[in-house]
Amino acid sequence: MANNGLPVERLRDYLRELKPEARAMLIAELERARLRGDNIPAADLVLQELRNAMPPGEALPARVADAMRLFCEPFEPFLIDEKPDRKTRGCISRQSLDAIWQWMIRDLVPVEVKAYSEQVGRLQGAGEHKAAEQVARAFQDRVLQRVQEALGAINHDDKAQRRLAGQIGAPQAIEELREIVNVLKGREALAVLASRLPASIRNLADEQLDHVKALLDSPVAQHRDIFLHGMKLVRSRLVMPWQLIRLAIKAAASDEAARIAATSYAVAVQIVLSDVERAVARLRAEIKSGKADAIEPLLKNIHDSARALRTELDLSGDSPWARQLAQVRADVSEMLKSAIESAPGRVRRLLGPRARKEISPGSQLDSIEVADTEAIVELVSISRNYASELAANEVTLRVFSELQTYLDTGMNPLLDSLRQASDNDRSFRQSQVDAAVRFSGKVFGPSYASLFAKAAEVAAQGERKAAKA
C-alpha cells in the first residue's frame, strides 16, 4: 500500500513492520513509564497504534506492568480487542480499559496507585506472588468503592456523564465502568466458576455439556450479571465458540428460536451473533489492508459460526435472530463482491499484450500494483471455500472462473512475448511473466506456478541464446 507521507502514517507503517517480540517489548516499556507517571510525548498514540498493528488471532502482549496486570486479571476473559463503536454487554474493550486505568491513576486514586505499584513491585521482585495477588485484591476493592462513588455522583445526570466520559477519553467509558464494577463485585463467584471449568473445551456435548450447564444453573451463578459473565467465561474456554448455543438448546429442550428466547440462556445465542458481527467488522478492516493471512481465519470463523447458527437452530420465520444472521450474511456477501469483482480486470490490465512502441526501455510493471492485485486474487481463491454459506457463491465462482480461463489461455502468449523480446522491452515482458507466475500460484496452486516458472526460465534462456547468436 502506498504511504501518504503523513507523520502518523509513517509511524503506523514503521510499527507494523516490527517483529511481535519488539512490539511486546515496546508496549512493556511504555506501560511501565506510564505507570511511573512519566510524561512521554505521544505515548498514548504509539500504544494505540502498537495494539492496532497486532494481527487478528495473534494474542496481544500481556499487561507487563505488574501492578496493572494484576489489577486487570479478573477482566481478561471479557476483554475484546476491537475499537468500541457500541457497547457489547459482558465485554470490556482493551482500549477502554487502558483509558480507564490512566484515568484512575491520574484522577481517581493517584496516591493509592503509587503505593500499590511499589508494594506489588517489591513482592513480585521477592517472588512472593501470592502476597502480591492479595495486595491487588485489596486495591481492587478500594477502586471498586471509588468507582461506585463516582458513578453514583453522576447518576441520572447526562451532562456529568458526558464530562466524565471526556475525562476518561473512551467512547463507551461510563458503560465500561459499570462493566468493571459488575466484574469486581462478582469476582469471587466468577473465580469459583473459572476453577470448575475445563481449561479447554473441544466439544461442548454430552457429559461436558451437562457439566457446564449444571455450573451455570448452580447458586453461585444465579445473579443476572454473574450468569452473563459466567457464559462469557465458558465461551473463552471453547475451542469453537459458536458451540455456546448448545447450552441454549439444552436449556430450552428445543432448537426453536422462540422457545430459546424465552429462557435465560437466550444470551448464549446473542453472544455468538455479537462475536460474528465483530468478526465481520475485523474482516472489513483486513480486506482494506490486504492481509490475506488474517483474512482466511476470519472468513472461516464467520462461515463456521453462521453455518452453526443456521443448522443447529431453527431460525425459520421472521425472528430477530434470523434477521440478524441474514444481515451478517448480506454484509459479508456485499463486502466480498466489492473486493473481488475487479480482480479479472486488474489481471488483464497487467498481463495483457503490449506493443513494443508502448513500452519504455527498461520499464517494468508497478510492483505495488502487482502486490495489490495478487492480494485480491488470493482473496478470490480463499473466498471460494466459504462463499456458499456466506451468500457469495455466484460472484465468487464467476470471478474465479474468469481468472482461471484468462491465466490458462494467457500463459503461452506471455511466454512467446518473452522469447521474442528485444533489449528495450525484455525487462517489462519478464515482469509480466513473473506477475503471472504469482497470480497462477494463487489460482492453480504452487505446483502449477512452479511449472510455469520453469517454462518462463526456459523461454528467457532461449531468448538470450537467440540474442547471442
C-alpha positions as CSV (number, residue, x, y, z in Angstrom):
1,M,0.0,0.0,0.0
2,A,1.3,3.5,-0.8
3,N,2.4,5.6,2.1
4,N,0.8,9.0,2.0
5,G,3.8,10.5,3.7
6,L,2.0,11.9,6.8
7,P,4.0,11.6,10.1
8,V,1.2,9.4,11.7
9,E,1.1,7.2,8.6
10,R,4.9,6.8,8.6
11,L,4.8,5.9,12.3
12,R,1.9,3.4,11.7
13,D,3.9,1.7,8.8
14,Y,7.0,1.5,11.0
15,L,5.2,-0.1,13.9
16,R,3.5,-2.6,11.7
17,E,6.9,-3.7,10.4
18,L,8.2,-4.5,13.9
19,K,8.5,-8.1,14.9
20,P,6.0,-9.3,17.5
21,E,8.7,-9.5,20.2
22,A,9.8,-5.9,19.5
23,R,6.2,-4.7,19.7
24,A,5.7,-6.5,23.0
25,M,8.9,-5.0,24.4
26,L,7.9,-1.5,23.3
27,I,4.4,-1.9,24.8
28,A,6.0,-3.1,28.1
29,E,8.4,-0.1,28.4
30,L,5.7,2.4,27.6
31,E,3.3,0.9,30.1
32,R,5.9,0.9,32.8
33,A,6.7,4.5,32.0
34,R,3.0,5.5,32.2
35,L,2.6,3.6,35.5
36,R,5.5,5.6,36.9
37,G,3.8,8.8,35.8
38,D,6.5,9.7,33.2
39,N,5.3,12.2,30.7
40,I,6.3,10.7,27.3
41,P,5.1,12.7,24.2
42,A,2.6,10.8,22.0
43,A,2.8,7.7,24.3
44,D,-0.9,7.1,24.0
45,L,-0.8,7.3,20.2
46,V,2.1,4.9,20.0
47,L,0.5,2.4,22.3
48,Q,-2.8,2.6,20.4
49,E,-1.0,2.0,17.1
50,L,1.0,-0.9,18.5
51,R,-2.1,-2.6,19.6
52,N,-3.8,-1.9,16.3
53,A,-0.8,-3.4,14.5
54,M,-1.3,-6.8,16.2
55,P,-2.8,-9.2,13.6
56,P,-6.2,-10.9,14.5
57,G,-5.6,-14.3,16.0
58,E,-2.3,-13.1,17.5
59,A,-2.6,-12.5,21.2
60,L,-1.9,-9.0,22.4
61,P,1.0,-8.8,24.8
62,A,0.1,-9.4,28.4
63,R,0.0,-6.3,30.6
64,V,3.6,-6.4,31.6
65,A,3.5,-3.6,34.2
66,D,2.9,-5.9,37.2
67,A,0.5,-3.6,39.0
68,M,-1.7,-3.0,36.0
69,R,-1.6,-6.7,35.0
70,L,-2.7,-7.9,38.5
71,F,-5.4,-5.3,38.7
72,C,-6.8,-6.3,35.3
73,E,-6.6,-10.0,35.8
74,P,-10.3,-10.5,36.6
75,F,-11.2,-8.8,33.3
76,E,-9.1,-10.9,31.0
77,P,-11.9,-13.4,29.9
78,F,-14.1,-10.5,29.0
79,L,-11.7,-8.3,27.0
80,I,-12.2,-7.6,23.3
81,D,-9.6,-6.0,21.0
82,E,-12.0,-4.1,18.7
83,K,-12.5,-0.4,18.8
84,P,-15.8,0.1,20.7
85,D,-18.3,1.8,18.4
86,R,-21.1,0.4,20.5
87,K,-21.2,-1.4,23.9
88,T,-21.5,-5.2,23.9
89,R,-22.9,-6.4,27.2
90,G,-20.5,-8.6,29.2
91,C,-17.4,-7.3,27.2
92,I,-14.8,-4.7,28.0
93,S,-12.7,-3.1,25.3
94,R,-8.9,-3.3,25.9
95,Q,-8.6,0.3,24.7
96,S,-11.3,1.4,27.1
97,L,-9.5,-0.5,29.9
98,D,-6.3,1.3,29.1
99,A,-8.0,4.7,29.2
100,I,-9.8,3.9,32.4
101,W,-6.5,2.8,34.1
102,Q,-4.9,6.1,33.1
103,W,-7.9,8.0,34.5
104,M,-7.7,6.0,37.7
105,I,-4.0,6.7,38.3
106,R,-4.4,10.3,37.3
107,D,-7.7,11.4,38.8
108,L,-9.4,8.6,40.9
109,V,-6.7,7.0,43.1
110,P,-3.4,8.8,42.3
111,V,-1.9,8.4,45.8
112,E,-3.1,4.8,46.3
113,V,-1.9,3.6,43.0
114,K,1.6,4.7,43.6
115,A,1.7,2.9,46.9
116,Y,0.1,-0.2,45.4
117,S,2.5,-0.2,42.5
118,E,5.6,0.0,44.8
119,Q,4.2,-2.8,47.0
120,V,3.5,-5.1,44.2
121,G,6.9,-4.4,42.7
122,R,8.6,-5.4,45.9
123,L,6.6,-8.5,46.4
124,Q,7.0,-9.7,42.8
125,G,10.7,-9.0,42.9
126,A,11.0,-11.1,46.1
127,G,9.0,-13.9,44.4
128,E,6.0,-13.5,46.8
129,H,3.4,-13.8,44.1
130,K,0.5,-14.9,46.3
131,A,1.1,-11.9,48.6
132,A,1.1,-9.6,45.5
133,E,-2.2,-11.0,44.4
134,Q,-3.7,-10.3,47.9
135,V,-2.5,-6.7,47.6
136,A,-4.0,-6.4,44.2
137,R,-7.4,-7.7,45.5
138,A,-7.3,-5.1,48.3
139,F,-6.6,-2.4,45.7
140,Q,-9.4,-3.7,43.5
141,D,-11.8,-3.3,46.5
142,R,-10.6,0.2,47.0
143,V,-11.1,1.1,43.3
144,L,-14.5,-0.6,43.3
145,Q,-15.6,1.7,46.1
146,R,-14.3,4.8,44.5
147,V,-15.8,4.0,41.0
148,Q,-19.2,3.3,42.6
149,E,-19.0,6.6,44.3
150,A,-18.1,8.3,41.0
151,L,-20.9,6.6,39.1
152,G,-23.3,7.4,41.9
153,A,-22.5,11.1,41.8
154,I,-23.4,11.3,38.1
155,N,-26.4,9.0,38.2
156,H,-29.3,10.5,36.0
157,D,-27.1,13.4,35.1
158,D,-26.4,13.2,31.4
159,K,-24.1,16.3,31.4
160,A,-22.0,14.9,34.2
161,Q,-21.8,11.6,32.5
162,R,-20.5,13.2,29.3
163,R,-18.0,15.2,31.3
164,L,-16.6,12.1,33.0
165,A,-16.5,10.2,29.7
166,G,-14.5,13.1,28.2
167,Q,-12.1,12.9,31.2
168,I,-11.5,9.2,30.7
169,G,-11.3,9.5,26.9
170,A,-13.1,6.3,25.9
171,P,-16.2,6.2,23.6
172,Q,-18.2,4.0,26.0
173,A,-16.5,5.0,29.2
174,I,-19.5,5.0,31.5
175,E,-20.8,1.7,30.3
176,E,-17.3,0.2,30.5
177,L,-17.0,1.4,34.1
178,R,-20.3,-0.2,35.0
179,E,-19.0,-3.5,33.4
180,I,-15.8,-3.2,35.6
181,V,-18.0,-2.7,38.7
182,N,-20.0,-5.8,37.9
183,V,-16.9,-8.0,37.3
184,L,-15.3,-6.8,40.5
185,K,-18.4,-7.3,42.5
186,G,-18.8,-10.8,41.2
187,R,-15.0,-11.6,41.3
188,E,-15.3,-14.4,43.9
189,A,-18.2,-16.2,42.2
190,L,-16.5,-15.9,38.8
191,A,-13.3,-17.3,40.3
192,V,-15.2,-20.3,41.5
193,L,-16.8,-20.9,38.1
194,A,-13.5,-20.5,36.4
195,S,-11.8,-23.0,38.7
196,R,-14.5,-25.6,37.9
197,L,-14.5,-25.2,34.2
198,P,-12.1,-27.2,32.0
199,A,-9.2,-25.2,30.7
200,S,-10.1,-26.0,27.1
201,I,-13.4,-27.5,25.8
202,R,-13.0,-29.0,22.3
203,N,-16.6,-30.3,22.1
204,L,-19.4,-29.0,24.2
205,A,-21.6,-32.1,24.1
206,D,-22.9,-35.0,26.2
207,E,-21.5,-35.1,29.7
208,Q,-19.4,-32.0,29.1
209,L,-22.5,-30.0,28.2
210,D,-24.4,-31.3,31.2
211,H,-21.5,-30.4,33.5
212,V,-21.2,-26.8,32.2
213,K,-24.9,-26.2,32.3
214,A,-25.0,-27.5,35.9
215,L,-22.3,-24.9,36.8
216,L,-24.3,-22.1,35.3
217,D,-27.5,-23.3,37.0
218,S,-25.8,-23.5,40.4
219,P,-26.5,-20.9,43.1
220,V,-23.1,-19.3,42.5
221,A,-24.2,-18.1,39.1
222,Q,-27.8,-17.1,39.9
223,H,-27.2,-13.3,39.8
224,R,-28.0,-11.9,36.4
225,D,-24.6,-10.3,35.9
226,I,-22.7,-13.3,37.2
227,F,-24.7,-15.5,34.8
228,L,-23.8,-13.3,31.8
229,H,-20.1,-13.2,32.7
230,G,-20.2,-16.9,33.5
231,M,-21.5,-17.5,30.0
232,K,-18.6,-15.4,28.7
233,L,-16.2,-17.5,30.8
234,V,-17.5,-20.7,29.1
235,R,-17.1,-19.0,25.7
236,S,-13.5,-18.2,26.5
237,R,-12.7,-21.9,27.1
238,L,-14.4,-23.2,23.9
239,V,-12.2,-24.1,21.0
240,M,-15.1,-23.4,18.8
241,P,-17.0,-20.5,20.5
242,W,-20.2,-21.0,18.4
243,Q,-20.8,-24.2,20.4
244,L,-22.1,-21.9,23.2
245,I,-25.5,-22.0,21.5
246,R,-25.8,-25.7,22.6
247,L,-26.3,-24.5,26.1
248,A,-29.4,-22.6,24.9
249,I,-30.7,-25.5,23.0
250,K,-30.2,-27.7,26.1
251,A,-31.9,-25.3,28.4
252,A,-35.0,-24.9,26.2
253,A,-35.1,-28.6,25.2
254,S,-35.7,-27.3,21.7
255,D,-33.9,-25.7,18.8
256,E,-36.8,-23.3,18.1
257,A,-35.8,-19.7,18.3
258,A,-39.0,-18.7,20.1
259,R,-38.6,-21.3,22.9
260,I,-34.9,-20.5,23.4
261,A,-35.7,-16.7,23.5
262,A,-38.0,-17.4,26.5
263,T,-35.1,-18.8,28.6
264,S,-32.3,-17.0,30.4
265,Y,-29.9,-18.9,28.1
266,A,-31.0,-16.9,25.1
267,V,-28.0,-14.7,25.9
268,A,-25.8,-17.5,24.5
269,V,-27.2,-17.0,21.0
270,Q,-26.8,-13.3,21.3
271,I,-23.2,-13.7,22.4
272,V,-22.4,-15.8,19.3
273,L,-24.1,-13.4,17.0
274,S,-22.2,-10.5,18.5
275,D,-19.0,-12.4,18.0
276,V,-19.8,-12.9,14.4
277,E,-20.6,-9.2,13.9
278,R,-17.3,-8.2,15.4
279,A,-15.5,-10.7,13.2
280,V,-17.2,-9.1,10.2
281,A,-16.0,-5.7,11.2
282,R,-12.4,-7.1,11.5
283,L,-12.8,-8.7,8.1
284,R,-13.7,-5.4,6.6
285,A,-10.6,-3.8,8.0
286,E,-8.3,-6.7,6.9
287,I,-9.7,-6.7,3.4
288,K,-8.9,-3.0,3.1
289,S,-5.3,-3.7,4.4
290,G,-4.9,-6.7,2.0
291,K,-3.6,-9.1,4.7
292,A,-4.6,-12.5,3.3
293,D,-3.1,-14.4,6.2
294,A,-5.5,-12.6,8.5
295,I,-8.5,-12.8,6.2
296,E,-8.7,-16.6,5.9
297,P,-9.1,-17.4,9.6
298,L,-11.7,-14.6,9.9
299,L,-13.7,-15.9,7.0
300,K,-13.5,-19.5,8.4
301,N,-14.7,-18.2,11.8
302,I,-17.6,-16.3,10.2
303,H,-18.5,-19.2,7.9
304,D,-18.5,-21.9,10.7
305,S,-20.5,-19.7,13.1
306,A,-23.1,-18.8,10.5
307,R,-23.5,-22.4,9.5
308,A,-23.8,-23.5,13.1
309,L,-26.5,-20.8,13.8
310,R,-28.4,-21.8,10.7
311,T,-28.2,-25.6,11.1
312,E,-28.2,-26.1,14.9
313,L,-31.0,-23.6,15.5
314,D,-34.4,-23.5,13.9
315,L,-34.4,-19.9,12.7
316,S,-37.4,-20.3,10.3
317,G,-39.8,-17.4,10.4
318,D,-39.2,-13.7,11.0
319,S,-37.3,-13.9,14.3
320,P,-34.8,-11.1,15.4
321,W,-32.0,-13.7,15.3
322,A,-32.9,-14.8,11.8
323,R,-32.9,-11.2,10.7
324,Q,-29.6,-10.5,12.4
325,L,-27.9,-13.6,10.8
326,A,-29.4,-12.6,7.4
327,Q,-27.9,-9.2,7.7
328,V,-24.5,-10.7,8.6
329,R,-24.5,-12.9,5.5
330,A,-25.6,-10.0,3.3
331,D,-22.9,-7.7,4.7
332,V,-20.2,-10.4,4.0
333,S,-21.6,-11.1,0.6
334,E,-21.5,-7.4,-0.4
335,M,-18.1,-7.0,1.1
336,L,-16.6,-9.9,-0.9
337,K,-18.3,-8.8,-4.0
338,S,-16.9,-5.2,-3.8
339,A,-13.4,-6.6,-3.0
340,I,-13.1,-9.3,-5.7
341,E,-15.1,-8.2,-8.7
342,S,-12.2,-6.1,-10.0
343,A,-9.7,-9.0,-10.0
344,P,-10.1,-10.2,-13.6
345,G,-9.9,-6.7,-15.0
346,R,-6.8,-5.9,-12.9
347,V,-5.1,-9.1,-14.1
348,R,-5.9,-8.4,-17.7
349,R,-4.6,-4.9,-17.4
350,L,-1.3,-6.1,-16.0
351,L,-0.8,-9.1,-18.2
352,G,-2.4,-8.0,-21.4
353,P,-0.3,-7.8,-24.7
354,R,1.6,-4.6,-25.2
355,A,3.1,-3.3,-28.5
356,R,6.8,-2.6,-28.3
357,K,6.2,1.1,-29.0
358,E,4.0,1.3,-25.9
359,I,6.8,0.0,-23.6
360,S,9.5,2.4,-22.3
361,P,13.0,0.9,-22.4
362,G,13.9,-0.9,-19.2
363,S,10.5,-0.4,-17.6
364,Q,8.6,-3.0,-15.5
365,L,5.2,-3.5,-14.0
366,D,4.5,-1.4,-10.9
367,S,5.4,-3.7,-8.0
368,I,2.8,-2.2,-5.7
369,E,0.0,-2.7,-8.2
370,V,1.2,-6.3,-8.7
371,A,1.2,-7.0,-5.0
372,D,-2.2,-5.4,-4.5
373,T,-3.7,-7.5,-7.4
374,E,-2.1,-10.6,-6.1
375,A,-3.8,-10.0,-2.7
376,I,-7.2,-9.6,-4.4
377,V,-6.6,-12.8,-6.5
378,E,-5.7,-14.7,-3.3
379,L,-8.9,-13.3,-1.7
380,V,-10.9,-14.8,-4.6
381,S,-9.3,-18.2,-4.0
382,I,-9.8,-18.1,-0.3
383,S,-13.4,-16.9,-0.6
384,R,-14.4,-20.0,-2.7
385,N,-14.1,-22.2,0.3
386,Y,-16.7,-20.2,2.3
387,A,-18.8,-18.5,-0.3
388,S,-21.9,-20.8,-0.3
389,E,-22.6,-20.3,3.4
390,L,-22.0,-16.5,3.2
391,A,-24.3,-15.9,0.2
392,A,-21.4,-15.0,-2.1
393,N,-21.3,-18.2,-4.2
394,E,-22.4,-16.7,-7.5
395,V,-19.9,-13.8,-7.6
396,T,-17.0,-15.8,-6.2
397,L,-17.4,-18.7,-8.7
398,R,-17.8,-16.3,-11.6
399,V,-14.7,-14.3,-10.8
400,F,-12.6,-17.4,-10.1
401,S,-13.7,-19.0,-13.4
402,E,-12.7,-15.8,-15.3
403,L,-9.3,-15.8,-13.6
404,Q,-8.8,-19.5,-14.4
405,T,-9.7,-19.0,-18.0
406,Y,-7.6,-15.9,-18.6
407,L,-4.5,-17.3,-16.8
408,D,-4.8,-20.7,-18.6
409,T,-5.1,-19.2,-22.1
410,G,-2.8,-16.2,-21.5
411,M,0.3,-18.2,-20.4
412,N,1.6,-19.1,-23.9
413,P,1.3,-15.6,-25.3
414,L,3.3,-14.3,-22.4
415,L,6.0,-16.9,-22.9
416,D,6.1,-16.1,-26.7
417,S,6.4,-12.4,-26.0
418,L,9.3,-13.1,-23.6
419,R,11.1,-15.3,-26.3
420,Q,10.7,-12.5,-28.9
421,A,11.6,-9.6,-26.5
422,S,14.3,-7.1,-27.5
423,D,16.7,-5.3,-25.2
424,N,14.2,-2.5,-24.9
425,D,11.2,-4.5,-23.7
426,R,12.8,-7.6,-22.2
427,S,12.5,-6.4,-18.6
428,F,8.9,-5.4,-19.0
429,R,8.0,-8.8,-20.6
430,Q,9.9,-10.6,-17.8
431,S,7.9,-8.6,-15.1
432,Q,4.7,-9.7,-16.8
433,V,5.7,-13.3,-16.7
434,D,6.8,-13.0,-13.1
435,A,3.4,-11.5,-12.1
436,A,1.6,-14.3,-14.0
437,V,3.6,-16.9,-12.0
438,R,2.5,-15.2,-8.8
439,F,-1.2,-15.0,-9.8
440,S,-1.3,-18.6,-11.1
441,G,0.1,-19.8,-7.8
442,K,-3.0,-18.3,-6.0
443,V,-5.4,-19.7,-8.6
444,F,-4.0,-23.1,-9.6
445,G,-1.6,-23.8,-6.7
446,P,2.1,-23.8,-6.1
447,S,2.8,-26.9,-8.3
448,Y,1.3,-25.3,-11.4
449,A,3.1,-22.0,-10.7
450,S,6.4,-23.8,-10.3
451,L,5.9,-25.5,-13.7
452,F,5.1,-22.2,-15.3
453,A,8.1,-20.5,-13.7
454,K,10.4,-23.2,-15.2
455,A,8.8,-22.7,-18.6
456,A,9.4,-19.0,-18.3
457,E,13.0,-19.7,-17.4
458,V,13.5,-21.8,-20.5
459,A,11.8,-19.1,-22.6
460,A,14.1,-16.5,-21.2
461,Q,17.2,-18.6,-21.7
462,G,16.1,-19.3,-25.3
463,E,15.7,-15.6,-25.9
464,R,19.2,-14.9,-24.6
465,K,20.8,-17.7,-26.7
466,A,19.0,-16.3,-29.8
467,A,20.3,-12.8,-28.9
468,K,23.9,-14.1,-28.7
469,A,23.5,-15.9,-32.0
